[in-house]
Amino acid sequence: MKFLVTGVGGQLGYDVMQELAKRGHEAAGSDIAPEYQGKLSAGQSYFAMDITDKAAVDSVIAKVQPDAVVHCAAWTAVDAAEDEDKRQLVYNINSTGTENIALACQKLNCKMLYISTDYVFDGQGEVPWQPDCKNYAPLNVYGDSKLQGEKAVSSLLDKYFIVRIAWVFGKNGNNFVKTMLKLSEKYQKLRVVCDQFGTPTYTYDLARLLVDMAETDKYGYYHATNEGGYISWCDFAREIFKQAGIAMEVEAVTTAEYGLSKAARPFNSRLDKSKLREAGFTPLPDWQDALKRYLQVLQG
């Protein structure tokens, strides 16, 4: 198969390109940067592409002629998205940009995999969210912009996968694990919220699943995080320090006590992933195992 992967400068796009290379698929990567900072494998190419520029999107996808587009490019700075001067840009990228990709896929009749988020829901309660739940009520600009992207994909295409993820960490980019490790160099005690629950997602594992999906026609909405149960950010932080062998006191605080975020955060980021097994896909490994492998990567 031939793939186009957007957002290859980020955590997930980078790992998707690596996974495609392992399987011998031809792949073109794209991002806003004029040149790719990573390493391209045999059979891979790179195109600088601004997804908010419809003509540019049409041109690149027409050149590549992909069988599937894995759309990882997104605005992900949740707090910054709340700034008045950033909001339109956020919607341009996450909503209009996604629509541009979907329209180009429609012309080619190719598959599209859109990476979405638990933030499309209101984050209330304790019941895990189902992939086909339509009770959308995003709490912030980021969540609403991603929801608009979902609606564009589902309204324009038949051959689509909408995959919601949460608490992402990977080699190429910033994330909670790297932040905790960096803070441990300066502090002996950290305050971490204990009333937001979800499950981490290792992009290395997720990339495998996304390519598995693209190789099928089992279209629809899915949830994909690592297995291992639901935890709080505080639980995650403590496991990071435990596995990294770092002596760190982690104080559990409520979201209200922490009180630093501009954007409202979901308390319930629990995503039900049973649909993956029902569709015959192999779930991601336990998050503890994923964290162990990730720390080994970071340590070189």
Backbone hydrogen bonds, N-H to C=O, Kabsch-Sander energy under -0.5 kcal/mol:
donor,donor_aa,acceptor,acceptor_aa,energy
3,F,26,E,-2.6
4,L,68,A,-1.9
5,V,28,A,-2.8
6,T,4,L,-0.5
6,T,70,V,-2.2
7,G,30,S,-0.8
8,V,30,S,-2.0
10,G,7,G,-1.8
13,G,7,G,-0.6
14,Y,10,G,-1.6
15,D,11,Q,-1.5
16,V,12,L,-2.5
17,M,13,G,-2.0
18,Q,14,Y,-1.6
19,E,15,D,-2.4
20,L,16,V,-2.5
21,A,17,M,-1.9
22,K,18,Q,-1.9
23,R,19,E,-1.5
24,G,20,L,-0.6
24,G,21,A,-1.0
25,H,20,L,-2.1
26,E,1,M,-1.7
27,A,43,G,-1.5
28,A,3,F,-2.4
29,G,45,S,-3.0
30,S,5,V,-2.2
31,D,47,F,-1.1
40,L,38,G,-0.5
44,Q,41,S,-1.8
45,S,27,A,-1.6
47,F,29,G,-2.7
49,M,31,D,-3.0
51,I,49,M,-0.7
53,D,50,D,-2.1
54,K,52,T,-0.9
57,V,53,D,-2.3
58,D,54,K,-2.8
59,S,55,A,-2.3
60,V,56,A,-2.6
61,I,57,V,-2.5
62,A,58,D,-2.0
63,K,59,S,-1.9
64,V,60,V,-2.6
65,Q,61,I,-2.5
67,D,2,K,-3.1
68,A,2,K,-1.4
69,V,111,K,-2.2
70,V,4,L,-2.7
71,H,69,V,-0.8
71,H,113,L,-3.2
72,C,6,T,-0.8
72,C,70,V,-1.2
76,T,74,A,-0.6
78,V,76,T,-1.5
81,A,77,A,-1.6
82,E,79,D,-1.7
83,D,80,A,-1.6
86,K,83,D,-2.0
87,R,83,D,-1.4
90,V,86,K,-2.3
91,Y,87,R,-2.2
92,N,88,Q,-2.4
93,I,89,L,-2.3
94,N,90,V,-2.9
95,S,91,Y,-1.9
96,T,91,Y,-2.2
97,G,92,N,-2.0
99,E,95,S,-2.4
100,N,96,T,-2.5
101,I,97,G,-1.9
102,A,98,T,-2.7
103,L,99,E,-2.7
104,A,100,N,-1.8
105,C,101,I,-2.3
106,Q,102,A,-2.3
107,K,103,L,-1.7
108,L,104,A,-1.4
109,N,105,C,-1.4
110,C,105,C,-1.8
111,K,67,D,-2.3
112,M,159,K,-1.7
113,L,69,V,-3.1
114,Y,112,M,-0.6
114,Y,161,F,-3.1
115,I,71,H,-1.6
115,I,113,L,-0.5
116,S,114,Y,-0.7
116,S,163,V,-2.9
118,D,165,I,-1.2
120,V,117,T,-1.2
121,F,118,D,-2.0
129,W,270,R,-3.0
133,C,130,Q,-1.6
136,Y,134,K,-2.1
137,A,120,V,-1.6
139,L,121,F,-0.5
144,D,140,N,-2.2
145,S,141,V,-2.8
146,K,142,Y,-2.1
147,L,143,G,-2.0
148,Q,144,D,-2.3
149,G,145,S,-1.4
150,E,146,K,-2.2
151,K,147,L,-2.4
152,A,148,Q,-1.9
153,V,149,G,-2.2
154,S,150,E,-2.7
155,S,151,K,-1.8
156,L,152,A,-1.6
157,L,153,V,-2.1
160,Y,158,D,-1.3
161,F,112,M,-2.5
162,I,220,G,-2.2
163,V,114,Y,-2.7
163,V,161,F,-0.6
164,R,162,I,-0.6
164,R,222,Y,-2.8
165,I,116,S,-1.6
169,F,201,T,-2.5
173,G,171,K,-1.1
179,T,175,N,-2.2
180,M,176,F,-2.6
181,L,177,V,-2.3
182,K,178,K,-2.3
183,L,179,T,-2.6
184,S,180,M,-1.7
185,E,182,K,-1.2
186,K,183,L,-1.5
187,Y,183,L,-2.4
190,L,249,E,-2.6
192,V,190,L,-0.5
192,V,251,E,-2.5
194,C,253,V,-2.2
197,F,267,F,-3.0
198,G,231,I,-2.6
201,T,167,W,-2.3
203,T,169,F,-2.4
203,T,201,T,-0.6
205,D,202,Y,-0.6
206,L,202,Y,-2.4
207,A,203,T,-2.6
208,R,204,Y,-1.1
209,L,205,D,-1.6
210,L,206,L,-2.6
211,V,207,A,-2.0
212,D,208,R,-2.3
213,M,209,L,-2.6
214,A,210,L,-2.5
215,E,211,V,-1.5
216,T,213,M,-2.4
219,Y,217,D,-1.7
220,G,160,Y,-2.3
222,Y,162,I,-2.8
224,A,164,R,-2.6
226,N,200,P,-2.1
227,E,284,L,-0.6
227,E,285,P,-1.6
231,I,198,G,-3.1
233,W,196,Q,-0.9
234,C,193,V,-1.5
236,F,232,S,-2.2
237,A,233,W,-2.6
238,R,234,C,-2.3
239,E,235,D,-2.0
240,I,236,F,-2.3
241,F,237,A,-2.2
242,K,238,R,-2.1
243,Q,239,E,-2.7
244,A,240,I,-2.1
245,G,241,F,-0.7
245,G,242,K,-0.8
246,I,241,F,-2.7
248,M,246,I,-0.8
249,E,188,Q,-2.2
250,V,248,M,-0.6
251,E,190,L,-3.2
251,E,249,E,-0.6
252,A,250,V,-0.5
253,V,192,V,-1.9
258,Y,254,T,-2.4
259,G,255,T,-2.8
267,F,123,G,-1.3
268,N,123,G,-2.0
269,S,197,F,-3.2
269,S,267,F,-0.7
272,D,129,W,-2.9
272,D,270,R,-0.5
276,L,273,K,-1.7
277,R,273,K,-0.7
278,E,274,S,-2.1
279,A,275,K,-1.8
280,G,277,R,-1.5
281,F,276,L,-2.7
284,L,225,T,-0.5
287,W,227,E,-2.5
290,A,286,D,-2.2
291,L,287,W,-2.7
292,K,288,Q,-2.0
293,R,289,D,-2.3
294,Y,290,A,-2.3
295,L,291,L,-2.7
296,Q,292,K,-1.6
297,V,293,R,-1.6
298,L,294,Y,-2.4
299,Q,295,L,-1.9
300,G,297,V,-1.3
